[in-house]
Amino acid sequence: MAISPAANYTMGVLMVVVSVVAVTGTVRALILFFRMKYVHKRRFSHISFLFINLIVTDFLCGLFNSSFMALNLLTPEKSFNGTATFALFCNVNGMADVLAPQASVLLNAIMSYGRYIAVCKSLRYHSLVTTKKIYIAVCVAWSYSVYLAVLPYMWDVTYTYFSSISLCSWYNAIITKVNSRPLQAFLFIAIISLPSLVPATVVMVCCTLIITTLVSGG
């Protein structure tokens, strides 16, 4: 079922609003955050470092993902889609669409584990959760997210636009290169499912343990 031009325009305007709110909101959050730190002269902690990285992931989503969807919805398909500029935007959007959400879920898992240690193993918190360990964990999270974002280029595949969702993806293009169904299933689990399910499971387990500890009184 084709979407009417009016519906496209409405969704495009909505995505412009979402993009502007996300970008300005995250920039303002960073400015306020650093102002508070400098005004009160607090020590820059690893928790602050995690918060900043989470804000950056939200900024990337607003800057690239929402803006690309808005641009494509508001631009006539024949005048933009299929051009070199569109291909460049599609690849940038596709990488950001993988990079930012993946980094966000991994960073949330790191933060949830840190909160679990703080609540459930408070006496060992400073030995288990150190600034060095957090920095290493954050670097690993970003490195892995970047790896997933550039993975299609290792398979000689570029991001392809799907008009049904107004997003660029690469998974279907890779699957068409693989004839074996077991290998297709393995790629789906290894590339699509595990990178999101594992950190999401860590977040849920840590939250459950924290709530259980608080309810039981320690």
BELPE-V129476 format. One record per run of one state. SS is the DSSP state (2 for helix, 1 for strand, 0 for the rest). FROM is the first residue (numbers start at 0). TO is the last residue. If there is no record, write none. Layout:
SS/FROM/TO + SS/FROM/TO
This chain:
0/0/3 + 2/4/39 + 0/40/44 + 2/45/73 + 0/74/75 + 2/76/79 + 0/80/82 + 2/83/119 + 0/120/120 + 2/121/127 + 0/128/129 + 2/130/153 + 0/154/158 + 1/159/161 + 0/162/165 + 1/166/168 + 0/169/169 + 2/170/175 + 0/176/179 + 2/180/215 + 0/216/217
